[in-house]
Amino acid sequence: MSTRNLLRCGMVAGPLFLIVAFALGLTRPGFDVARHPFSLLSLGPGGWMQITNFVVSGLLFVACAIGLRRSMRSGPGATWGSLFIGLFGAAMIAGGVFVSDAGAGFPPGAPEGAPTTISWHGALHGLAFALGMVGLIAAVVVFARRFAAENDRDWAWGTVTAGIGTVVLGGAGSAVADWRLTAAGIVVGWLWASAVPARFLTLDRVGSAVEAPAMDRA
């Protein structure tokens, strides 16, 4: 696959995940975005759609990581930026394969409140979420440094703002048990992750690297 198409995979990944997750959240009986994380959509009738959403979106981000590595031949973040985006994508795949435990009354019929016991797949789902957030925030730091080094100040500050917004909204949502705030943080973080490959596609100097022969991209 060409580097341009790999970068386009990343541009699609974030919006795809968000559109599908919110669409399922609005149409699945009993789901309340104020009380239920998107992970619970993987459970019950129709849960396969959210599982597929996790896996496909994660695969697209992994493909994007390959495209970013090809595009960034040198300079700050040339290696770690793509690796952290790849970790983010791989964690999303794992989050789809290992589903969370039912709770907070979803799917309908599940006990209210948090699960009393955590299954092995629920524990792995939680670990995948943690690793994904580490990958995303680490990528924010790396790309903010790269944009700053390239004197691309708008993107440097925009990246820092996106990272802070993701962490603050996610933390606030957990603190007050309102998943709408967490969902807002996910929107900010996932859209930023899809904006980065779009930025690389618009840079003329990266455009020449994107079209370079495969031998030079190795």
Buried (B, 14 or more C-beta within 10 A) or exposed (E): EEBBEBBBBBBBBBBBBBEBBBEBBEEBEBBEBEBBBBBBBBBBEBBEBBBEBBBBBBBBBBBBBBBBBBBBEEEBBBEBBBBBBBBBBBBBBBBBBBBBBBBBBBBEEBEEEEBEEBBEEBEBBBBBBEBBBBBBBBBBBBBBBBBBEBEBEEBBEBBBBBBEBBBBBBEBBBEEEBBBBBBBBBBBBBBBBBBBBEBBBEBEEBBEBBEBEEEEBE
